[in-house]
Amino acid sequence: MLKFNYQIKKKAKDKGDYRITKHGQMAEFSLRELNRNIEQIRKQAKEMEANAKLQEALADNIRRANPDLMAYMKKLTPKKRHALIMLAIQENKARQFKDQEKEAKSILRTITNEDKEVRKQLKL
C-alpha cells in the first residue's frame, strides 16, 4: 500500500474545514470532504448490495415462473447457453440505446427551437 504524508496547509475555525496537503501523491482536501467521500462510498456500496439482491430475486422469480425454459437451458451446451444469454443482453442494450437516442433527439429539437426563439426575440 502506498504511504502518504499529510500536512495542514491552512487552518480554519472548524477542523473539518482545514485544508490538508497529501504528499507522495499531491492532493489537497479537507477532513469534511474526506468524510463526505467516505459516506458517499458507503451509500454506494449499500445501494449496490441492495441492487444485487433485487436482481437475484428477479432472476429467481423468472426461474420459478418458467420451469420449461430452465429445463431447455439445462439441455444446452455451456457455449450455446452463453450465446443465448449474450444475444438477449445485446438485444436489450440495443433497445435501451434506441430509446435514449429518441429522447436525445427530442431534447435536441426542444433546445434548437428554443435557441431559434431566443435569437428571434432578441434579434440576434
Buried (B, 14 or more C-beta within 10 A) or exposed (E): EEEEEEEEEEEEEEEEEBBBBBEEEEEEBBBBBEEEEEEEEEEEEEEEEEEEEEEEEEEEEEEEEEEEEEEEBEEEEEEEBEEEEEEEEEEEEEEEEEEEEEEEEEEEEEEEEEEEEEEEEEEE
